[in-house]
Structures are given as structure tokens and as C-alpha cells.
Amino acid sequence: MSTKRLVREVHEQVNEAREKVSSLKLRRQEEGASRREKLRPAYFRKQLEKFKTSNAGKLS
């Protein structure tokens, strides 16, 4: 096997690995955004409950 061919194959493998890492990173970011969107309504409900209970004590 010639050196040029070996170098070319290594470059191809490196590029494939970079593409795979890039796609995995993008997928993780999308999953994180999706998870945050799902948690958002629950967070706001909890904040609203806190607000209601703190104001209920002030009104009494």
C-alpha cells in the first residue's frame, strides 16, 4: 500500500469520524432543547403555585 493511499484513507476515516461527532452533537442539542421545552410548563406551574401561596399569606 502506498503512503499516499494510506494518508488518503486516514483522512477519509477522520472526516467520517468528524461528521459522526458533529451529527451526534447536533442530536444531543436537539434532545436537550426538546427536554427543556417539555419541562417548561411544569416549571411555570410550580412558580405560579409558589406565587399563589406567597400571596395568599400576605392577603390574610
Sequence and secondary structure as in RCSB ss.txt:
>XXXX:A:sequence
MSTKRLVREVHEQVNEAREKVSSLKLRRQEEGASRREKLRPAYFRKQLEKFKTSNAGKLS
>XXXX:A:secstr
  HHHHHHHHHHHHHHHHHHHHHHHHHHHHHHHHHHHHHHHHHHHHHHHHHHHHHHHHH 
